[in-house]
Amino acid sequence: MAEKSSFFVHFRFLLLLLLLSIVTSGERGRTPLQRSSDGQDISRPLKITFGGPSRNWTDSIPIGNGRLGATIWGGVSSETLNINEDTIWTGVPGDYTNPNAREALAEVRRLVDERNYAEATSEAVKLTDKGSDVYQLVGDLNLEFDSSHSKYNQDSYHRELDLETAVAKVSYSVGDVEFSREYFSSNPDQVIVAKIEASKPGSLSFKVSFDSELDHQLEKNPKGNQILMKGNCRPKRLPVNLSKSINATYDDHKGLQFAAILEVRVSNGGSVSSSLGGKKLSVEKADWALLLLAASSNFDGPFTMPVDSKRDPSKECANRISSIQKYSYSDLYARHLGDYQKLFNRVSLQLSANKTVQQAASTAERVRSFKTDHDPSLVELLFQYGRYLLISSSRPGTQVANLQGIWNRDIQPAWEGAPHLNINLQMNYWHSLPGNIRECQEPLFDYMYALAINGRKTAQVNYGTSGWVAHDVSDIWAKTSPNKGEAVWALWPMGGAWLCTHAWEHYTYTMDREFLKKKGYPLLEGCTLFLLDWLIKGKDGYLQTNPSTSPEHMFTAPNGKPGSVSYSSTMDIAIVKEVFSDIVSASEVLGKTNDTLIGKVIAAQAKLPPTRIAKDGSIMEWVEDFEDPEVHHRHVSHLFGLFPGHTITLDKSPELAKAVAVSLNKRGEEGPGWSTTWKAALWARLHNSEHAYRMVAHIFDLVDPLQEWNYKGGLYTNLFTAHPPFQIDANFGFSAAVSEMLVQSTTKDLYLLPALPVDKWPNGIAKGIRARGSMTVSITWLEGNLVEFGLSSEQIVSTRIVYRGISTSTKLLPGKVFTFDKELRCIRTEKLDK
C-alpha cells in the first residue's frame, strides 16, 4: 500500500508541474510522463514490439510515406518486404452509366409504391453494374542471409515499430555479432530506406532480389549496384474464383505500367556484385549496407488511359534515386523525421490507471492481458497508431487511404481493397480533424472531385437527375455506378452525399473560407442538386428517396418475404438532412443565402420525414417498422443522425437520443472492428462513458490469423484491426472514438471530458486535440476531475465551454493561449509558442 500511495503522490506532483507549462499550440512535441519526483522513469514509449519474426502477414510491420509503403516480416535467415504503391490497380477508366437503368428504376419505384418490397428487391438488381477494380502490390523485396543466421540467439531477437519516429527495427545476435536493421519510408525523398548493420567489421553478407506476382521483367543496371523491375497491371480484374497465383502475361499491355528500382550502397571494404543477369545483388563482407527503393506507375489520373499516359515510371524511379545520391543515411533519416514529426507530434495523450500495470514483453501479450489489467497505455498506443497509419497512407497528392490503407500482400485482396463508401472510407478520415492531421484529408477531397465528374454522368444517364452521385464501392478510376451483386449491398446512391458532409466538417474545424469557397461548396452544390432531383413526393406528403436501402441489412416484408429495397430508409433521410443543413450553413458563410438553390433546399427541408421511434423504443431503421431478422447486424446506419451526423443531440432531441441508446443495446456489442469503434463513438456522443469504454475494451481481443473467422473484430499482433480479415477503418475509427470521449464540439459549443471513464482513466493529459471553431485543446484531469485546460485558435472565435453541467462563454484571439481552471475561469493568457 505504501508503494501504491507513493506512486500517486509522485504522479499528482508531476501533473501539477506540467500544468504550469501546458501549451495548446498543437505544434510542439509530445510531452511524455518522463520522470516521477524520485527520478523513476515512468515514460511509456509509443512502440509496438514483437518477440520474434512474423509468421503471418498480420505480424509484419507497416511503414509508408502516404504513397509508397511496405510490410516488413523481420525474418532472420531471410527477410521479406511486401512493397506497395498506391496507384498499382487493375483496370482502366470506365463508363459508369447504364442506359437501361431508368426503365428499371421506374419499375422498382412502382413495386415500392405498391409495397411489394421483396419483388422490388429482386427487380433492383437490374440497376447494379460491374464490380470495382482491384488494388494490387508491386511485389516483394527478398533478402537472403548466410546459413549462420539460422543459429541466432533467440533471446536476443527484438522487433519494433517506433510511432514517434516512424522507424521499424529488427535486431538479433549470431555468436558475438549483433545485426540490426532499420526501415522507414521517406515522404520528402519518396523512397523506402533500409540500413542493415553488423557490430563486427566485415561481418555483413547477403543477397537481395525482387519478385512479383504481376507480369514483370528484371533488367540489369550498368552501375552494378541496382536492380530495375518493370511490370504491368491487368487491364481487367481477375474473376473472383481464380487463384491469386495466376501470373499470365497480358498481350495488349493496356493496363497500368509500373517500375521499381533498388540501389544498394555499402561501407568501405564491402562489395556489391550482380548475378543471374542482374536479377540479384550480392553484398559481401560489409560493415553496413544501405538499401534505397523507389517505385512508381504511369497512372495519370482516373480519366487518362494508361496507354495515353506521358509518365515514364522507370525514369521517375531513376530520377528519385539520383536525387538522393548526395544524402547519407543520417541525412535521409533527419529529413524523414522532420517531415513526419511535424504532423505526429501535434497530439499527445497520457492516461493513467488507479494501479500500476506490469507491461508484458510484447504488444501481443499486452493485448492478451487487457481484459484483466485494462492497461491505459495500450489505449494511448492504439490511439496514436491510428494517427501514424493515416500519416503513412494519406498525404497531399496521394490516393485516398483504401480499405487496407496502402498495405496489401495479395493480388486478390479481401473486398478488392477498394474504397467502400457506406462507412469504411468515411471512417478512415474521421480522426483526421480531431487528430490534428488535417493535411492527411486532402486526398479525400481530390478523390471526391473525380467522383463528382464521373458521378454527373451516372446521375444523368442512370437516373435522369442533375448533380452527381456515387454509390457504395469505388476504385482508383472513381467508379460511381452501383456495384455488382444484390441490391442489399450494391444499390445505395448515398455514398457521395455522405462524403460531402466531410467538406463542411473540414470547414468547421479549420474555418478555412478559401477551402469552402473553392472545394467544399462546389462539391456540396453538385451533391445537393442530385438529392433535390432524387427526392420525390410520397403519398404521405413527405419527400422520399425511392428506391432506398439500409446498407447491407435485410428486413422481412409484411408478406413474410425477405427484402432490402423500400423507400426513405432512416439513414437516407439523415444524410439528406445533414447535407441540406451543411449547404445552408455554407451559404451563410459565403454570402449565397439568396441563391435559388438554397431557397429550394430550405423548402425541401420542411418536407423531409421525421426520424421515427419504433414500438420497442428504438430508432426505426426503415420507413416501416419491419421485422428485423438480424437484430445484431454489424451496421448501425440508422444512427447516423447522432454520429457522425448532428441532427440528433442530447440537448435538442432527447427522446431520439434515448431511442439511439435503445437501438445500441438492441444491436449488442458484437461485430467487426469498424462496427465496434462506431458504437464507441455513438455511446460517447451520448455522454455514456461506461458503454463507450466497453466498446473500447471490446477491440482488445487478439486474433489468430489462422482461425480469424472465429472472431468478430479484434486486433492482430501488429495492431491492425480485424473485420476479420484485416480492414484499416477500425484503426482510424478507434482514434476518433477516443477523441470523442475526451472532447466534443459544435461550431458554438465545446464539451470537455463528456464521456471520460473515470474508473479506467482517472488521471490524464490530452494535448493538441482539435475542436470545431479552429480550436486546439489541451486538457488535464486528476482523480476523475478537470484540473486545467488550455485553448487556442488561429482566428477570433467565440464558444460556450461545457463541463459537467456548468458552462461559460469565452472569446479566443489568435496568437494566444487561454488557460482555464476547473471552474472554467480564465486564469492565464500567454503568447502562443510557434
N, C-alpha and C positions, 0 to 999 in steps of 0.2 A: 504493500500500500504506500509506503514511503517513496518508493521508486516512481510509482504512478503519480503521486502528488507532486513530486519534484518535476516530473515531465511537464505537467500542466502549468506550474509556476513559470518554468522556463519558456514554455510556448506562449503563454499570455504576455510575458515580458517582451518577447520577440515581436509579437503582433503589435503591441503598443508602440514599440520603437519604429516599426515600419509605418505606422500611421503618420509619423512626423514627416515622412518623405514621400508619401504616396502621390503619384503623379498620373494624370489621366490623358496625357498626350497620345497614348497608344503607339508612339514611335520608339519608345525606349525599350531596352532589352528585358527579357524575362527576369523576375526577381524571385529566385528560389529561396526556400527556407534554408539558409546556409548553415548557420550555427546557433545553437542554444547558448544561454548565458554561461554555461560551464565549459563551452568550447566543443561540445559533442557535435559531430557532423550529422545533421538530420535532413540534408538535402535529398531530393528524390530525382535522380536523373531521368530524363524522358527517353528511355531506351527500351526497345523490345529485344529481349535476349533469348538465346536458344542454347540448349545443351549439346547439340550435335548437328550434323549435316541434315539437309532436307531429305525426307523420304517421299514426300508428296509435294506437288506444286504449291499447295496452300501452306507449306512450311517455308517457302522461299521468301526472300526479302525484296519488296518492290522499291525501285528508285525511278525518278523521272524528272524531266525539266518542263513538263507541260505537253511536249510533243514527242520526245524520244525517251523511251523507258526500257527497263529490264527487270526481270525477276532473277535473283541470284540464289542458287541452290546451296552454295557453301560446301561442296564436296571436298575431299582431301586428295585422293589419288586422281580424281577427275573433277572438274568444275564445269558447270553449265550456266550460261546466262541466256534466258529467253528474251530476244530482242523485239521490241515493239516500236512502231512509228505510227502516229495516229491517223495517217491517210492510207494505210495499207488495207484496202477493202476490195471485195469483189464488185463487179458491175461497171456500168457506165450511166451517164444521165438518162433518165427515163421519161416516159409520157405517163403522167399520173392522173389521167382522165378516163372516163368511161361514158361514151355517148349513149349507152343504153340505160344508164343509171336513172335518168329522170322518169322513164316509164316504170321501172321497178319501184322508184320512190313513191309514185302516185299509188301503186297497188299496195305497198306496205302501209301507207297512210290510211288508205281505205279500210284495210283489215284492222288497224289500230282503232279507227273511229268506231268500228263495229264490235270492238272489244274481243276480237279474235286474235289474242296475243300470241298463242302458240303458232298459228298459221303465219302471222306477221313475222315471227322469228325465223321461220323456215324461208319465207319469201325474201327476207332481208339479206340472205346470203348472196343474192344477185347484185347487191350494192358493193360487195367486197371486191378486192383486187388481188394482185400477186403479192407475194411476200417481200420483205425487205432484203437488201443485200447484207453481206456478212463481213464482220470485222476479222482481219487476218493477223498474222505475225510475220515479221521479216524472216526470222529463223533463229537458230541457236549459235552462240559462240561457245566453243568447246575447248577446254584446257586439259591437257594430259600431263601429269607429273610422273617422275620415275617411280619404280616399284618400291623404293624405300619409304615413300609416303604412306604406304598401306600399313606401316609399322608405327604410325604416330601414337603419341601418348594421349589416350582418350580423355584423361583428366585435364589435359592442357587445352583442350578444344574450347573455343569461345566464338560465338557468332552474335552480332547485334546490329540493330538499326538505331542510330542516334537521331532522334527527331529534331534536336536543336542544331545539328549540323547537316542533316540530310545525307549522312555518310553511312554506308554499310561496311562492316568489318568482319573479317574472319581471321582467326589465329590458332595455331597449334604448334606442337613441338615434335620433331623427329630427332631422337637422340639429344644432342646438346645444341641443336639448331632450332631456333624459333622462326617459323614462317608466318607472315602476315599479309593480308590483302585489304585494300581499301577501295571502295567503289562510290562514285557519285555521277549524277547526270547534270551537266552544267547548262544552265539557261543562257548565260552570257556568251558562251562559246559553242553551244549546240552540239556537244559531243558527250559521250559516256567516257569517263576516265576511270582507269583501274591502275593501282600501284601494287605490285607484288614484290615482296622483300624478304630476304633471309638475313638472320643475325650474324651469320658467319660468311665472310667474303668468299665469293665464287661458288656458293652452295645452291644457287638457283638455276634449275634447268627444267624446261617444259616445252610442250608443243601446243600450238593453238591453231584452230581451224574454224571455218564457217560451215553451216549446213542449213537447209531449208526444205520444208515440205512443199513449197511453191516451186514452179518452174524456174530454174536458175542456172547460171553458169559462173564458174570461178575463173578469174583471169590473173595471170602472172603480172606483177608490177616490176618495172625495171629497177626500182630502188632496192628491191630485195627485202625490205622490211615492211611491206604492205601486202594485204590481200584485198582484192576487189571482187565483190559479188554483185552480179546483175541478175534481175529477175523480173517476172511479170505476174500480175494477179489475174485470176479468171475473169473474163468479161461477163460471165454469168455464174451465179452461185451454184454450188453442187446441190443435187437433190438431197433432201434431209436424210434419206436412208442409206446413202453411200458412205463408205468408210473414210475416215479422216486421212488414212494413209495413201489414198489415191494421189498420185503425183504425175498426172499426164501433162504433156506439153500442149500448148494452145496455139494452133496453127495460125490464127488470124492476128494474134498479139494485139488485140484491140483493148485489152484491159489496162489497168494502171501499170506502169513500169516503175521499178524501184532499184535502188543500189545501196550498197553498204561498203565502207572502206574501214579496214582495221590497220592501224600503224602501231608498230612495236619499237620502243626505244629501250636501250639497256645501258647499264653502268659501264664505265671504263673497265676493260678487262673481259667483259662478257661479249657474246657474239649472237647475231641473228642470221639465220640462213633459211632459204626456202626449199621445199621438197614437193614431190608429187606435182610437178609442173606449176609450182607457185600456189598450190591449193592449201599448203600447210606451212607454218613458220615454226622454226625451232630456236629456242633460246638455250644457250649453253654457258655454264659457269659464270653467271652474273651475280652481282650483289643485289641488284634490283632490276625490275623491268616496268616500263610504263606502257599501258595499252590505251590507245585512243581510237574511239569508234564513232563514225558518222554514218547516218542513214537518211535517206530521203526518197521521195517518189515524184512523179511528174503530175500529181494532182494539182490542177489549176482552177479549183473551184467547182461547185456542183453543176455548173452549166456548160463546162468545156469537156468535150470528148477527149479521152486520153490520147488518141491518135492525132488530135489537133493541138495538143499542149506544146508550148515552146520551151518548157522546162527540161533540163537535162540532169537527172538525178546523179549520174556518175560525176559530172562536172561539179555539181553543187557539193557533193561529198568531198571531192578532191580539194575544192577551194576552202572548205571548212577546216580540213586537216592542215592545209598550207597556212591558213591564217593564224594558227596557234603554234607554229614552229618556234616562235620566239619565247614561248612561255615554258617555264619549268613546272614541275608538279606543284610546287609551293605557290607559284603564280596562279595556276589554274584553280587550285583549292581556294585561294583567297578571293578570286573573282566569283567563284561559285558561292562561297559562304556569304559574302557581302550582299549578293543578289537575293539569296534565299532568306537570310535572317532579317532583311528589310521588311519582309512580309510576316514571317513566322513570329518574330519577337514582339509583335504588336500586342499580343494577348498572352497573359499568364493566368494560371489557375492553380491554387493550392488549397486542398481540402484536408481536414484533419478529423479523425475519429476520436471517440472517447477512450480508446485503448490503443496501445502500441501493437502494430501488426507486424508479425515476423514475415518478411518477404522471402518467397521461395527463390530457388536458383534461377529458374527460367520463367518467362512470362506465361508460358502454358501452364506451369504449376500454379502460378498466381490466379489464373482464370479458374482452374480446378477448385481452388480453395475459397473463391469469392463467396460462395453460398454460405460459408460459415464465418469468414472473417470480415466480409464487406469492406475490403481494403479500398479506402477512398483514393489512394494514389493510383490505383488501376483505372478509376473513373477519369482522373486527370489525364492519364496516358491515352486512353481511348478517345477522349475529347480532343486532345492535341493531334492524335493520329489522323482524325478526320480532316483537320486543317492541313496537316502535312500532305495527305493524299490529294487534296484539291489543288494545292500549290504545285504538286508534282504532275498533275494530269490536266490542268486547265489554266493556261496563261494567255495573255493578249496575243492574238494571231494564230492560236492553235484551234483544233477542233474542240467541240464540246466533250466533256467527260462522258463516256458512254456507259453502258451497263456494267462494265468492268473497269471504268476509269480509262486507262490506256493499257492495262496489263492483260495479257492473253497468251496462252500456250497452244491453242488449237486453231485449226482452220475450219472447224465446225463448233464454235463456242456455244454455250447454252443461250438460247433465245437470240442467236445471231450476234450477241454482244452489242446489239443495236440500241439506240436511244428509244426508250418507251415513254410515251407522253401521258400515260394515265396515272402516274405517280412518280415513276423512277427518275426520269430526267429532272423533274421539278425538285425532288428531294435532294438530288445531287448538289443543288445550289442553295438550299435553304439556309445553310450556315455561312455562306459567303459574306453576307452582310453583317449579322451579329458577330461573326468570327473575325471581322476586320480585315478581310482579304477581298475587297470589292473588285479589285482588278481581275481576279480569277473568274468573275462573272462575265467579262467581256465576250468570250466565245459564245456564250448563250445568246446574246443579242445579235451577234453576227449570224449565228445559225437561224435565228428567228427571221432575219431579213431574207435569207434564202428560202425558208419555208413560206414566207409571205408571197414571194414571186411565184413559186410553183403552186401554192395554195389558191391563188387567184384563178388559175386555170381550172383547178379541181372544183372550186366553188361554182364557177360559171358553167362548166360543161356538165358536171355531175348533178348539180342541184339548181342551176338557174339563178344563182344569187350573186350579188356583188360582194366585195370584200375578199377575205382569204380564210381558208380553213386548213387545219391539219388534224389527222386522226390519231390513232393510238401508237403506231410504231413508225419510225422513220429510219434514216441511214445517212451516210455521208453525202448522198445525192439529193438530200432534202425531199425525200418521198413524202407526199401529203395525202395520198389516196388511202382508203381503208385497207387494212392488211388482209392477208389471205386467211380464210377459215370461217368459223362460226361467228355469228353476229355478236355473241355474248362478249367476245374479246376484240373482234375486228371492227365492229361498227360503233365508233364513238367519235363524233365530229367536234369534240370539245378540247382536244389536245392543244391546239393553237391558242384557244381562249384562255386556258389555264396558264400557259406560258406567258401570255400578255400581262397577267397580274404581276409578274416579276418586274416588268418595266416600271410600273407605278411604285412597287416596293423599293426598287433601286433609287427612285427619286426621293421617297420619304426618308430613306437612310442617309442619302448624300446631299439632298437639297440642290442637286445639280440641274439647274434650269436648262442649260445648254443640252445636256443629255436628254432631258424630257422633250425639248423642242425638236431636236434633230433625229433622235432614235425612238424614244419611248412613245411619244404621241402618234407618230405615223403608224407604228405597229398597232397601238390601241385603236386607232381610227379604222384601219382596214379590218381588224377583227370585229369591231362594233358594227360596221356595215354588213358583214356576214350575219351576225347574230340578229340584227333587225330584220333581215330578209328571211332568215331561217325560222324565226318565231311566227306562228300562225294562230289566228284566233280560234279558241276552242269553244265547245258547246256551252261551257260554264261561264263564258265571257273573258276568261283569263287567256293571256298569250301562252302558248305551249310550244315545246320542242317535240317534234314527231318526225321520224322515229327517235326513241330515246332508250338508252340502256344505263344501268349502274355497273360500272366496269367489272367485267368478269364474273358477275353474280347472277345466277338464275333465280326465278321465282316460280311458284306454282300458280298458274292462271285459275280463274274461277271455275273453268270446266275440268280442272284437275290435271291439265297437261302442263309440261314444263315450258317456260318461256323466258325470254330476256328482253324482248322488244315491247315497249309500251309507249307512253308519252310523258314528258315532264318529270323525269327522274329527279329526285331531290338534288343530286349533285349537278345535273344540268342547270337547274334554275339557280342554285347557289353560285355557280360560276358566272352565269349571265348577270346576276345581281352584282357580283364583285367587279366584273369588267365595266358594267354601266356606272357603278359608283366611282371607279377609278378614272374613267374618261371624263366624267363630270368634274371631279376634283382637279384633274389635269387641265381642263379647260379654264378653270378659275385661275390657276397659276399662270397660264399662257394668254389670258385675255380672250378666250374663244367662246365665252358663255353664250354669245348671241348667234353662234353658228347654227345653221339649220340642223345639222347632225345632233347637236346637243339638245335642241328642242325635241327631236324625235326620241332621243334616249329618255329624257325626263317624262315624256308622255308614256313611253313603254314601261318605265319603272312602276308606274301606278297600276299597271295591268298584269304584273307578274304574280303568280300564285304565291300564297304564304307557305312557309315551312310548316308542315303538319305533324302533329303528335299522334302516334298510333294508340290503339286501345290498351296496350301494355305499358304505356308511358314513355316509349322510346320514340326517337325521330323516325318518321316514315321514310323508307328508302325509295319507294316508288310512289306513283301518283295514287294508287290504291293500296290498301293495307293487305297486300298479297300474303299468302302463306310463304314463309321462308324455309326452304328445305335444308339450308345450311346456315344456321344462326351464328356459327362461329367462323364465318367466312373471313378470309385474310384481309380483304379490302374494307375500309371504313369510309368509303366515298361520300356517303350521305352526311358525314360530319364535317365536310369541307368548310361549311359556313363558320365553324368555330376556329379551326386551324387547318390550313394556313390562311383561311379567309377571315373576315372581320364582321360578317353580317349577324353572327350570334355572339353576344357578350354577356358576361355575368351581370354587368350593370344595367344594360338596356333591354335584355331579353332573358331574364332569369328563368322563366318557365322553359324556354328552349334549352338553356344551359343545363337545367335539371334533366331534361329529356336526353341530352347528349350523354350525361353520366349514366342514365339507364341503358342507353344504347351500348356504351362501352362495357358495362357489366354484362350485358347480354352477349356481346361478341366474345368476351373472355380474353384471357391473356395469351393463349397460344397463337402462334402464327410465325411467318417468316420474319427475318431480321428487319426489313423495312416496315412491316406492319407493327412490329414491337416498338420501333422508335417513333412512328407516327402516333401510336397510342400514348407513348410517354409525353409527347408534345401536347396532345389533346388534354390529358389529365393536368399537365402543367398550366395550360391556358384556363382550366377550371380552378386553378389555385389549390389543387388537391395534391399535396406533397407526398402523401402516403402511397397513392396509386401511381403517381408519376415515378416515384423511386422503385416501386415494384416492377415497373416495366424496364427501368434502367437496369435493375439487377437481373431481369429475365434474359438479357442479351449475353450475360456472362455464363455461357454453357459451352464447354469445349467440345467441338465437333470432330468426330473421327471421319476423315475424308473417305475412308474405305467403306463406311456404313452411313454416309451422310443423309441418306433418305429416311433414316430413323429419327432424324432431328427436325425440329421446327425452329428456325432461327439459330442463333448461337454464333460462336467465334471459332475460327481456325487458329492454329498455333501462331501464325503471323498477324493475327488480329484482323484479317479480312472477315467481313461479316457474311453469314450464310443465309441463303433463302431456305434451304440449300438448292443448288450449288451456290458458289460464290456470286454475289451481287454487291457492288460497292455502295449502293444507295444507303444502306443502313449505317455504314461508317459515317457518312455525311449527316444522315438523319439523327444519329446519336449526338453529334456535336451541337446540332440545332436544338435538340430537346433539352440538353443540359443548360445551354444558354437561356432557353425559355424558362427553366426553373429558377434561374438567378435574376434575370432582368427581362421585363416585358415592357412594351411601349406602343403608343399610338403617336400620331403627329401632335397630340395635345397632352398626353399623359405618360408618366414614367413610373413603373411599378418595380419596387425593389424587393428582392427575395420573395417573390409571390408564391413559390412552390418549393421552398427550402426544406429538405428532410432533416429537421433539427437533430433527430436522434442519430442520424448517419453522418451528417456533415456539420457538426456543431460549431466548428471553427473554420474560418477560411478567408482567403483573399482572392478576388477575381479582378483582374486588371485589364483594361483595354477593350472590353466588350462594347460593341456599338449598339446604339439605340436610334429609333426614328427621330427626326429632327436634327440629324447630323451630329449627334452627341456621342461622346466617348465616356464610358462609365467605369469607374474603379470603386470597388466596394469591399469593406472588411466587416466581418462579424465574429463574435466571440460568444461561446456558450449559447448559440442559437439566436443571439440578439445583434441587431445592427449596432456597429460602433461608429464608423465613419464612412463617408463615401465622397468621391470627387467627380465633378462633371466638367467637361469642356466641349466646345463646339467651334467649328470653323466659321460659323455665322451667328448673327443675332437670333437667339431662339428663346421663346417663352414656353414654359412647360409646367405642368402640375405634377409634383412628386408625391407618390402614394406609398405608404409603408404601414401595414397592419392597421388599416382603418383611419390613420391620420394622414393629412395631406397639407401641402403648402405649394404656393405658386412662386416661380422664380424666373428670372431673366438672365440668360447667359450671353456673354460678349466674346467675340473671337479673340484669340491670343491670350486667354486667361483660364486658369484652373480655379474652380469654385469648390471649396471643401465644406462639407456639412457634417453636423454631428447626428447622434441618434434621434434627436428631437426635430430633425430636419431644418435646423438653423444653420445658416451660412456662418462659419467661424473663421474662414480664411480665404483670401483671394491672392493668387500668385501668378506670375508671368508664366506662360506656357513654355516648357523646355522643349525646344525643337530637336 
